[in-house]
Amino acid sequence: MNANHSPLQVVLLADDLTGAADSAAAFTQCARAVYIHTGICPLPATLEAGGVFSCNGRMRSLAPSQAFQSAAQYLARLAEARTDLLGIKCDSVLRGHLPHYLQAARTILPHRTILICPAFPARGRTVQQNMLFVHGQNTQSTVTGAFHLPDTAHCTIEKLADAAPGQAVCCDAASEEELAHIARFILGRPGSVLPIGSAGLFRAIAQQIAGKPSVQAGFSLLPAHHKALVLAGSRHPAAAAQAHYLACMPGVALINSHNSTASQIQRLWQNDMRALLWQTEMQEQPEGMKLPPVADILPQQNTRIVATGGDTAEMVCRALQIPLLLAEAEPEPGMALTMLPENSRLQLVMKSGGFGDRTALARCAGLEEKT
């Protein structure tokens, strides 16, 4: 944690748990503390002062009308807190009930300018002339269309200052420099702008608060006598390739929810295996996913859990009854290293299924360093 932390109070709302984590992780370099509410229980009566509080509103898994109601309820509750910045994290490839999050924001905070920017250049997501590009490929999706806004809501950086209170605008950003410009615009108007953006936008805001670019040190190698449990629950093709690469590494054992018993897992844990890998079946729906029987083993071990995808991360927190996480670092862009405030033996790494190259899961587990 940065010794010269900022006194700013930042509150974020995300539609799933990985979103809550990756939007908050970069603030570890400038905030006194960064808390992630996992969404498995109601919000606390009061929020921690002088830090960052990122909340999993769980809207992604709801029906559209329920997503609006949930977003509105969370925003009303979070807006009661004394905050310097309130923001909504959206998906960088425009998944989720985006028009309903926008409708909730307009209902609860009708006088704020709403600035939308899903760009995340560090992960290959850019917005150019209102079009979303992923690794240079035009997705043929417009940001205004994803939020059910007219094309006239598209805005360039040069026109940001013309945005009026109560207006929603979608801004281009094709580089880190352009995101930094947007971040300065937001921070220069405290209490009057509500940003809706990807983890990339909130990283840019954190960098402006810190007064320097984020420093990603990478994931440390797993210490001796520590274990990793990797739960590859995302169905994204990138996540599948990462799980395959990890499965081929020495010291990695495969387990599953249906055939691996607690005693079998315990034996693997006590042997020379460095990591256990569980991968969901492609046909398995999120509500049908089941954590392997490790809940009784983990709290007694020095363990790093790696979870890909918001449903998987929330499944872990429900199984282990974790209401709140403390973010420790952002080792790589959009990847959060967290721990339990009361149990330093257990780390939880969260990442979106689509983030990273084929060795990303191996690095998250601490079995390989970035070259």
NUPAKOL-621806 format. One record per residue (C-alpha): residue number from 0; residue in three letters; y, z, x. Coordinates in Angstrom, 1 decimal, always signed. Layout:
<atoms>
[atom NUM 'ALA' [Y Z X]]
...
</atoms>
This chain:
<atoms>
[atom 0 'MET' [+0.0 +0.0 +0.0]]
[atom 1 'ASN' [+3.5 -0.8 +1.2]]
[atom 2 'ALA' [+5.2 +2.3 +2.5]]
[atom 3 'ASN' [+8.5 +0.8 +1.4]]
[atom 4 'HIS' [+7.4 +0.3 -2.2]]
[atom 5 'SER' [+9.6 -1.0 -4.9]]
[atom 6 'PRO' [+10.7 +1.4 -7.7]]
[atom 7 'LEU' [+10.4 -1.4 -10.2]]
[atom 8 'GLN' [+8.2 -0.8 -13.2]]
[atom 9 'VAL' [+6.1 -4.0 -14.0]]
[atom 10 'VAL' [+3.9 -4.3 -17.1]]
[atom 11 'LEU' [+1.6 -7.2 -17.7]]
[atom 12 'LEU' [-0.6 -8.3 -20.6]]
[atom 13 'ALA' [-3.6 -10.6 -19.9]]
[atom 14 'ASP' [-6.2 -12.1 -22.3]]
[atom 15 'ASP' [-9.2 -11.0 -20.2]]
[atom 16 'LEU' [-10.0 -8.6 -17.4]]
[atom 17 'THR' [-10.0 -11.0 -14.5]]
[atom 18 'GLY' [-6.6 -12.2 -15.6]]
[atom 19 'ALA' [-5.3 -8.6 -15.7]]
[atom 20 'ALA' [-6.6 -8.1 -12.2]]
[atom 21 'ASP' [-5.5 -11.4 -10.5]]
[atom 22 'SER' [-2.0 -11.2 -12.0]]
[atom 23 'ALA' [-1.5 -7.7 -10.7]]
[atom 24 'ALA' [-3.2 -7.8 -7.3]]
[atom 25 'ALA' [-0.3 -9.3 -5.3]]
[atom 26 'PHE' [+1.9 -6.4 -6.3]]
[atom 27 'THR' [-0.2 -4.1 -4.0]]
[atom 28 'GLN' [+2.2 -5.1 -1.2]]
[atom 29 'CYS' [+5.3 -3.9 -2.9]]
[atom 30 'ALA' [+4.4 -1.3 -5.6]]
[atom 31 'ARG' [+3.7 +2.4 -5.4]]
[atom 32 'ALA' [+0.5 +1.9 -7.3]]
[atom 33 'VAL' [-1.1 -0.9 -9.3]]
[atom 34 'TYR' [-3.3 +0.1 -12.3]]
[atom 35 'ILE' [-5.5 -2.2 -14.3]]
[atom 36 'HIS' [-6.5 -1.1 -17.8]]
[atom 37 'THR' [-9.9 -2.5 -18.4]]
[atom 38 'GLY' [-9.6 -2.7 -22.2]]
[atom 39 'ILE' [-12.7 -0.7 -23.0]]
[atom 40 'CYS' [-10.6 +2.1 -24.6]]
[atom 41 'PRO' [-7.1 +2.5 -26.1]]
[atom 42 'LEU' [-4.0 +2.4 -23.9]]
[atom 43 'PRO' [-2.9 +5.8 -22.5]]
[atom 44 'ALA' [-0.1 +7.6 -24.3]]
[atom 45 'THR' [+2.2 +7.1 -21.4]]
[atom 46 'LEU' [+2.2 +4.5 -18.6]]
[atom 47 'GLU' [+2.4 +5.4 -14.9]]
[atom 48 'ALA' [+6.0 +5.3 -13.8]]
[atom 49 'GLY' [+7.3 +3.4 -10.8]]
[atom 50 'GLY' [+4.4 +1.0 -10.4]]
[atom 51 'VAL' [+2.5 -1.9 -12.0]]
[atom 52 'PHE' [+0.4 -1.6 -15.1]]
[atom 53 'SER' [-1.7 -4.6 -16.0]]
[atom 54 'CYS' [-3.6 -4.6 -19.3]]
[atom 55 'ASN' [-6.7 -6.5 -20.5]]
[atom 56 'GLY' [-5.8 -7.3 -24.1]]
[atom 57 'ARG' [-9.2 -9.0 -24.7]]
[atom 58 'MET' [-7.6 -11.8 -26.7]]
[atom 59 'ARG' [-9.6 -14.6 -25.1]]
[atom 60 'SER' [-12.8 -13.6 -26.9]]
[atom 61 'LEU' [-11.2 -13.2 -30.4]]
[atom 62 'ALA' [-10.6 -15.7 -33.2]]
[atom 63 'PRO' [-7.1 -17.2 -33.2]]
[atom 64 'SER' [-5.6 -15.0 -36.0]]
[atom 65 'GLN' [-7.1 -11.9 -34.4]]
[atom 66 'ALA' [-5.7 -13.0 -31.0]]
[atom 67 'PHE' [-2.2 -13.1 -32.5]]
[atom 68 'GLN' [-2.6 -9.7 -34.1]]
[atom 69 'SER' [-4.0 -8.2 -30.9]]
[atom 70 'ALA' [-1.3 -9.7 -28.6]]
[atom 71 'ALA' [+1.4 -8.5 -31.0]]
[atom 72 'GLN' [+0.1 -5.0 -31.1]]
[atom 73 'TYR' [-0.2 -4.8 -27.3]]
[atom 74 'LEU' [+3.2 -6.3 -26.8]]
[atom 75 'ALA' [+4.8 -3.9 -29.2]]
[atom 76 'ARG' [+3.1 -0.9 -27.5]]
[atom 77 'LEU' [+4.0 -2.2 -24.0]]
[atom 78 'ALA' [+7.6 -3.0 -24.9]]
[atom 79 'GLU' [+8.1 +0.7 -25.7]]
[atom 80 'ALA' [+7.7 +1.6 -22.1]]
[atom 81 'ARG' [+10.7 +1.6 -19.8]]
[atom 82 'THR' [+10.0 -1.6 -17.8]]
[atom 83 'ASP' [+12.0 -3.7 -15.4]]
[atom 84 'LEU' [+9.6 -6.6 -16.1]]
[atom 85 'LEU' [+7.2 -7.4 -19.0]]
[atom 86 'GLY' [+5.1 -10.5 -18.7]]
[atom 87 'ILE' [+2.1 -12.2 -20.2]]
[atom 88 'LYS' [-0.6 -13.7 -17.9]]
[atom 89 'CYS' [-2.0 -17.1 -19.1]]
[atom 90 'ASP' [-4.8 -19.2 -17.7]]
[atom 91 'SER' [-3.9 -21.7 -15.0]]
[atom 92 'VAL' [-5.9 -24.5 -16.7]]
[atom 93 'LEU' [-4.5 -23.6 -20.2]]
[atom 94 'ARG' [-7.6 -21.9 -21.7]]
[atom 95 'GLY' [-7.2 -19.3 -24.4]]
[atom 96 'HIS' [-5.2 -19.0 -27.7]]
[atom 97 'LEU' [-1.9 -19.9 -26.0]]
[atom 98 'PRO' [+0.1 -20.7 -29.2]]
[atom 99 'HIS' [-0.8 -17.4 -30.7]]
[atom 100 'TYR' [+0.3 -15.4 -27.6]]
[atom 101 'LEU' [+3.6 -17.3 -27.8]]
[atom 102 'GLN' [+3.9 -16.5 -31.5]]
[atom 103 'ALA' [+3.3 -12.9 -30.8]]
[atom 104 'ALA' [+5.9 -12.8 -28.1]]
[atom 105 'ARG' [+8.5 -14.5 -30.4]]
[atom 106 'THR' [+7.7 -12.0 -33.2]]
[atom 107 'ILE' [+7.9 -8.8 -31.1]]
[atom 108 'LEU' [+10.6 -9.9 -28.6]]
[atom 109 'PRO' [+12.7 -12.4 -30.6]]
[atom 110 'HIS' [+15.8 -12.3 -28.4]]
[atom 111 'ARG' [+14.2 -12.9 -25.1]]
[atom 112 'THR' [+14.1 -16.3 -23.3]]
[atom 113 'ILE' [+10.4 -17.1 -22.9]]
[atom 114 'LEU' [+9.7 -18.9 -19.6]]
[atom 115 'ILE' [+6.2 -20.6 -19.4]]
[atom 116 'CYS' [+4.8 -21.7 -16.1]]
[atom 117 'PRO' [+1.0 -21.8 -15.6]]
[atom 118 'ALA' [+1.2 -23.3 -12.1]]
[atom 119 'PHE' [-0.8 -21.8 -9.2]]
[atom 120 'PRO' [-0.3 -24.1 -6.2]]
[atom 121 'ALA' [-2.4 -21.8 -3.9]]
[atom 122 'ARG' [-5.4 -22.6 -6.2]]
[atom 123 'GLY' [-4.5 -26.3 -6.7]]
[atom 124 'ARG' [-2.9 -25.9 -10.1]]
[atom 125 'THR' [+0.5 -27.6 -10.4]]
[atom 126 'VAL' [+2.8 -28.7 -13.2]]
[atom 127 'GLN' [+4.7 -31.9 -12.7]]
[atom 128 'GLN' [+6.8 -33.5 -15.5]]
[atom 129 'ASN' [+5.1 -31.2 -18.0]]
[atom 130 'MET' [+1.6 -32.4 -17.0]]
[atom 131 'LEU' [-1.0 -30.0 -15.6]]
[atom 132 'PHE' [-2.7 -31.2 -12.3]]
[atom 133 'VAL' [-5.8 -29.6 -10.8]]
[atom 134 'HIS' [-6.4 -30.3 -7.1]]
[atom 135 'GLY' [-4.2 -33.4 -7.5]]
[atom 136 'GLN' [-5.9 -34.8 -10.5]]
[atom 137 'ASN' [-3.9 -35.3 -13.7]]
[atom 138 'THR' [-5.7 -33.4 -16.5]]
[atom 139 'GLN' [-3.8 -35.4 -19.2]]
[atom 140 'SER' [-2.8 -32.0 -20.7]]
[atom 141 'THR' [+0.9 -31.1 -21.2]]
[atom 142 'VAL' [+2.0 -27.5 -21.1]]
[atom 143 'THR' [+4.2 -27.9 -24.2]]
[atom 144 'GLY' [+1.2 -29.4 -26.0]]
[atom 145 'ALA' [-1.0 -26.4 -25.0]]
[atom 146 'PHE' [+1.5 -24.0 -26.5]]
[atom 147 'HIS' [+2.2 -26.2 -29.6]]
[atom 148 'LEU' [+5.8 -26.7 -28.5]]
[atom 149 'PRO' [+7.8 -30.0 -28.8]]
[atom 150 'ASP' [+8.2 -32.0 -25.7]]
[atom 151 'THR' [+11.8 -31.1 -25.7]]
[atom 152 'ALA' [+10.8 -27.6 -24.6]]
[atom 153 'HIS' [+9.9 -29.0 -21.2]]
[atom 154 'CYS' [+12.4 -27.9 -18.6]]
[atom 155 'THR' [+13.0 -28.5 -14.9]]
[atom 156 'ILE' [+14.1 -25.9 -12.4]]
[atom 157 'GLU' [+17.6 -27.3 -12.4]]
[atom 158 'LYS' [+17.9 -26.7 -16.1]]
[atom 159 'LEU' [+16.5 -23.2 -16.3]]
[atom 160 'ALA' [+20.0 -21.6 -16.6]]
[atom 161 'ASP' [+20.6 -23.5 -19.8]]
[atom 162 'ALA' [+17.7 -21.8 -21.6]]
[atom 163 'ALA' [+19.1 -19.7 -24.5]]
[atom 164 'PRO' [+18.0 -16.3 -25.8]]
[atom 165 'GLY' [+15.0 -16.7 -28.2]]
[atom 166 'GLN' [+14.2 -20.1 -26.7]]
[atom 167 'ALA' [+10.8 -21.0 -25.2]]
[atom 168 'VAL' [+10.8 -23.4 -22.2]]
[atom 169 'CYS' [+7.9 -24.8 -20.1]]
[atom 170 'CYS' [+9.0 -25.2 -16.5]]
[atom 171 'ASP' [+7.5 -27.5 -13.8]]
[atom 172 'ALA' [+6.3 -26.1 -10.5]]
[atom 173 'ALA' [+4.5 -28.1 -7.9]]
[atom 174 'SER' [+4.9 -25.9 -4.8]]
[atom 175 'GLU' [+5.3 -22.3 -3.7]]
[atom 176 'GLU' [+9.0 -22.9 -3.1]]
[atom 177 'GLU' [+9.5 -23.9 -6.7]]
[atom 178 'LEU' [+7.6 -20.9 -8.0]]
[atom 179 'ALA' [+9.8 -18.7 -5.8]]
[atom 180 'HIS' [+12.9 -20.3 -7.4]]
[atom 181 'ILE' [+11.5 -19.4 -10.9]]
[atom 182 'ALA' [+10.7 -15.9 -9.8]]
[atom 183 'ARG' [+14.2 -15.3 -8.6]]
[atom 184 'PHE' [+15.5 -16.6 -11.9]]
[atom 185 'ILE' [+13.3 -14.1 -13.8]]
[atom 186 'LEU' [+14.2 -11.1 -11.6]]
[atom 187 'GLY' [+17.9 -12.0 -11.8]]
[atom 188 'ARG' [+17.8 -11.5 -15.6]]
[atom 189 'PRO' [+16.0 -8.1 -16.1]]
[atom 190 'GLY' [+15.1 -7.5 -19.7]]
[atom 191 'SER' [+16.2 -10.9 -21.0]]
[atom 192 'VAL' [+13.3 -13.2 -19.8]]
[atom 193 'LEU' [+9.7 -12.9 -20.8]]
[atom 194 'PRO' [+7.5 -14.8 -18.3]]
[atom 195 'ILE' [+4.2 -16.3 -19.5]]
[atom 196 'GLY' [+2.4 -17.6 -16.4]]
[atom 197 'SER' [-0.6 -17.7 -14.2]]
[atom 198 'ALA' [-1.4 -15.3 -11.4]]
[atom 199 'GLY' [+0.5 -17.7 -9.2]]
[atom 200 'LEU' [+3.8 -17.0 -11.0]]
[atom 201 'PHE' [+3.3 -13.2 -10.8]]
[atom 202 'ARG' [+2.3 -13.6 -7.1]]
[atom 203 'ALA' [+5.7 -15.3 -6.6]]
[atom 204 'ILE' [+7.5 -12.5 -8.4]]
[atom 205 'ALA' [+5.7 -9.9 -6.2]]
[atom 206 'GLN' [+6.7 -11.8 -3.1]]
[atom 207 'GLN' [+10.3 -11.8 -4.2]]
[atom 208 'ILE' [+10.2 -8.0 -4.8]]
[atom 209 'ALA' [+8.6 -7.4 -1.4]]
[atom 210 'GLY' [+11.0 -9.8 +0.3]]
[atom 211 'LYS' [+8.2 -11.6 +2.1]]
[atom 212 'PRO' [+5.2 -13.8 +1.4]]
[atom 213 'SER' [+1.9 -12.2 +0.4]]
[atom 214 'VAL' [-0.4 -11.5 +3.4]]
[atom 215 'GLN' [-4.0 -12.2 +2.6]]
[atom 216 'ALA' [-6.2 -10.5 +5.2]]
[atom 217 'GLY' [-9.4 -11.8 +3.7]]
[atom 218 'PHE' [-12.4 -9.7 +2.6]]
[atom 219 'SER' [-13.8 -7.4 +5.2]]
[atom 220 'LEU' [-17.4 -7.6 +6.2]]
[atom 221 'LEU' [-19.6 -5.1 +4.4]]
[atom 222 'PRO' [-20.1 -2.0 +6.6]]
[atom 223 'ALA' [-23.5 -0.9 +7.6]]
[atom 224 'HIS' [-25.4 +1.1 +5.0]]
[atom 225 'HIS' [-23.2 -0.4 +2.2]]
[atom 226 'LYS' [-24.6 -2.8 -0.4]]
[atom 227 'ALA' [-23.2 -5.5 -2.6]]
[atom 228 'LEU' [-24.1 -6.3 -6.2]]
[atom 229 'VAL' [-22.9 -9.8 -7.2]]
[atom 230 'LEU' [-22.8 -10.6 -10.9]]
[atom 231 'ALA' [-22.2 -14.3 -11.3]]
[atom 232 'GLY' [-21.5 -14.5 -15.0]]
[atom 233 'SER' [-19.2 -17.5 -15.1]]
[atom 234 'ARG' [-20.5 -20.8 -16.1]]
[atom 235 'HIS' [-18.0 -22.8 -14.1]]
[atom 236 'PRO' [-19.6 -25.4 -11.8]]
[atom 237 'ALA' [-17.8 -23.9 -8.8]]
[atom 238 'ALA' [-19.3 -20.4 -9.6]]
[atom 239 'ALA' [-22.8 -21.9 -9.8]]
[atom 240 'ALA' [-22.3 -23.6 -6.4]]
[atom 241 'GLN' [-21.1 -20.3 -4.9]]
[atom 242 'ALA' [-24.1 -18.4 -6.3]]
[atom 243 'HIS' [-26.5 -21.0 -4.9]]
[atom 244 'TYR' [-24.9 -20.7 -1.5]]
[atom 245 'LEU' [-25.2 -16.9 -1.6]]
[atom 246 'ALA' [-28.8 -17.0 -2.9]]
[atom 247 'CYS' [-29.8 -18.9 +0.3]]
[atom 248 'MET' [-28.4 -16.3 +2.7]]
[atom 249 'PRO' [-30.7 -13.8 +4.4]]
[atom 250 'GLY' [-30.7 -10.3 +3.0]]
[atom 251 'VAL' [-29.9 -11.4 -0.5]]
[atom 252 'ALA' [-32.4 -10.7 -3.4]]
[atom 253 'LEU' [-32.3 -12.2 -6.8]]
[atom 254 'ILE' [-32.5 -10.0 -9.9]]
[atom 255 'ASN' [-32.3 -10.6 -13.6]]
[atom 256 'SER' [-31.5 -8.7 -16.8]]
[atom 257 'HIS' [-34.9 -9.1 -18.4]]
[atom 258 'ASN' [-37.5 -8.8 -15.7]]
[atom 259 'SER' [-36.0 -6.5 -13.0]]
[atom 260 'THR' [-36.6 -2.9 -13.8]]
[atom 261 'ALA' [-34.6 +0.0 -12.5]]
[atom 262 'SER' [-37.4 +1.0 -10.1]]
[atom 263 'GLN' [-37.7 -2.5 -8.7]]
[atom 264 'ILE' [-34.0 -2.6 -8.1]]
[atom 265 'GLN' [-34.1 +0.8 -6.5]]
[atom 266 'ARG' [-36.7 -0.4 -4.1]]
[atom 267 'LEU' [-34.6 -3.4 -3.2]]
[atom 268 'TRP' [-31.6 -1.2 -2.8]]
[atom 269 'GLN' [-33.5 +1.1 -0.4]]
[atom 270 'ASN' [-34.9 -1.8 +1.7]]
[atom 271 'ASP' [-33.0 -4.0 +4.1]]
[atom 272 'MET' [-31.5 -6.1 +1.4]]
[atom 273 'ARG' [-27.7 -6.3 +1.8]]
[atom 274 'ALA' [-26.9 -7.8 -1.5]]
[atom 275 'LEU' [-28.4 -8.3 -5.0]]
[atom 276 'LEU' [-27.5 -11.4 -6.9]]
[atom 277 'TRP' [-27.6 -11.7 -10.7]]
[atom 278 'GLN' [-26.7 -15.0 -12.4]]
[atom 279 'THR' [-26.4 -15.5 -16.1]]
[atom 280 'GLU' [-28.4 -18.3 -17.7]]
[atom 281 'MET' [-26.3 -21.3 -18.6]]
[atom 282 'GLN' [-27.3 -21.2 -22.2]]
[atom 283 'GLU' [-26.6 -17.4 -22.5]]
[atom 284 'GLN' [-23.5 -16.6 -24.6]]
[atom 285 'PRO' [-21.0 -14.0 -23.3]]
[atom 286 'GLU' [-21.9 -11.6 -26.1]]
[atom 287 'GLY' [-25.5 -11.9 -25.2]]
[atom 288 'MET' [-25.1 -11.1 -21.5]]
[atom 289 'LYS' [-26.7 -7.9 -20.4]]
[atom 290 'LEU' [-26.1 -6.0 -17.1]]
[atom 291 'PRO' [-29.2 -5.4 -15.0]]
[atom 292 'PRO' [-30.4 -1.8 -15.1]]
[atom 293 'VAL' [-28.3 -0.6 -12.1]]
[atom 294 'ALA' [-25.8 +1.8 -13.9]]
[atom 295 'ASP' [-27.6 +4.9 -12.8]]
[atom 296 'ILE' [-27.9 +3.7 -9.1]]
[atom 297 'LEU' [-24.4 +2.5 -8.4]]
[atom 298 'PRO' [-22.3 +5.7 -8.6]]
[atom 299 'GLN' [-24.5 +7.2 -5.8]]
[atom 300 'GLN' [-24.2 +4.3 -3.5]]
[atom 301 'ASN' [-21.5 +2.8 -1.3]]
[atom 302 'THR' [-21.4 -0.4 -3.2]]
[atom 303 'ARG' [-19.1 -3.4 -3.7]]
[atom 304 'ILE' [-19.6 -5.1 -7.1]]
[atom 305 'VAL' [-18.4 -8.7 -7.3]]
[atom 306 'ALA' [-17.9 -10.0 -10.8]]
[atom 307 'THR' [-17.0 -13.6 -11.7]]
[atom 308 'GLY' [-15.4 -14.2 -15.0]]
[atom 309 'GLY' [-13.6 -11.8 -17.4]]
[atom 310 'ASP' [-16.6 -11.2 -19.7]]
[atom 311 'THR' [-18.8 -10.2 -16.7]]
[atom 312 'ALA' [-16.1 -7.9 -15.3]]
[atom 313 'GLU' [-15.6 -6.2 -18.6]]
[atom 314 'MET' [-19.4 -5.9 -19.0]]
[atom 315 'VAL' [-19.5 -3.9 -15.7]]
[atom 316 'CYS' [-16.7 -1.6 -16.8]]
[atom 317 'ARG' [-18.3 -0.9 -20.2]]
[atom 318 'ALA' [-21.7 -0.2 -18.6]]
[atom 319 'LEU' [-20.1 +2.2 -16.1]]
[atom 320 'GLN' [-17.5 +3.6 -18.5]]
[atom 321 'ILE' [-14.5 +2.6 -16.3]]
[atom 322 'PRO' [-11.2 +2.7 -18.3]]
[atom 323 'LEU' [-8.9 +2.3 -15.4]]
[atom 324 'LEU' [-9.0 +0.6 -12.0]]
[atom 325 'LEU' [-6.7 +0.9 -9.0]]
[atom 326 'ALA' [-5.9 -2.4 -7.2]]
[atom 327 'GLU' [-6.2 -2.1 -3.5]]
[atom 328 'ALA' [-5.5 -5.6 -2.3]]
[atom 329 'GLU' [-5.4 -9.3 -2.9]]
[atom 330 'PRO' [-7.7 -10.5 +0.0]]
[atom 331 'GLU' [-7.4 -14.1 -1.1]]
[atom 332 'PRO' [-5.1 -15.7 -3.7]]
[atom 333 'GLY' [-6.1 -14.8 -7.2]]
[atom 334 'MET' [-8.9 -12.4 -6.1]]
[atom 335 'ALA' [-8.5 -8.7 -6.7]]
[atom 336 'LEU' [-10.1 -5.8 -4.7]]
[atom 337 'THR' [-10.1 -2.7 -6.9]]
[atom 338 'MET' [-11.6 +0.7 -6.9]]
[atom 339 'LEU' [-12.2 +3.6 -9.2]]
[atom 340 'PRO' [-9.3 +6.2 -8.9]]
[atom 341 'GLU' [-11.9 +9.0 -8.8]]
[atom 342 'ASN' [-14.8 +7.3 -6.9]]
[atom 343 'SER' [-14.0 +5.7 -3.5]]
[atom 344 'ARG' [-17.7 +4.8 -3.1]]
[atom 345 'LEU' [-17.5 +2.0 -5.6]]
[atom 346 'GLN' [-15.4 -1.1 -5.2]]
[atom 347 'LEU' [-15.0 -3.9 -7.8]]
[atom 348 'VAL' [-14.0 -7.4 -6.8]]
[atom 349 'MET' [-13.0 -9.7 -9.6]]
[atom 350 'LYS' [-12.3 -13.4 -9.5]]
[atom 351 'SER' [-12.1 -16.3 -11.9]]
[atom 352 'GLY' [-15.2 -18.5 -11.9]]
[atom 353 'GLY' [-13.3 -21.6 -10.9]]
[atom 354 'PHE' [-11.6 -20.1 -7.9]]
[atom 355 'GLY' [-12.7 -20.6 -4.3]]
[atom 356 'ASP' [-15.0 -22.9 -2.2]]
[atom 357 'ARG' [-18.8 -22.6 -2.0]]
[atom 358 'THR' [-18.7 -19.7 +0.3]]
[atom 359 'ALA' [-16.3 -17.6 -1.8]]
[atom 360 'LEU' [-18.9 -15.3 -3.3]]
[atom 361 'ALA' [-20.4 -14.6 +0.1]]
[atom 362 'ARG' [-16.9 -13.6 +1.4]]
[atom 363 'CYS' [-16.2 -11.5 -1.7]]
[atom 364 'ALA' [-19.6 -9.7 -1.1]]
[atom 365 'GLY' [-18.6 -9.1 +2.5]]
[atom 366 'LEU' [-21.5 -11.1 +4.0]]
[atom 367 'GLU' [-19.3 -13.8 +5.6]]
[atom 368 'GLU' [-15.8 -14.1 +6.9]]
[atom 369 'LYS' [-13.4 -16.9 +6.1]]
[atom 370 'THR' [-13.2 -19.4 +9.0]]
</atoms>
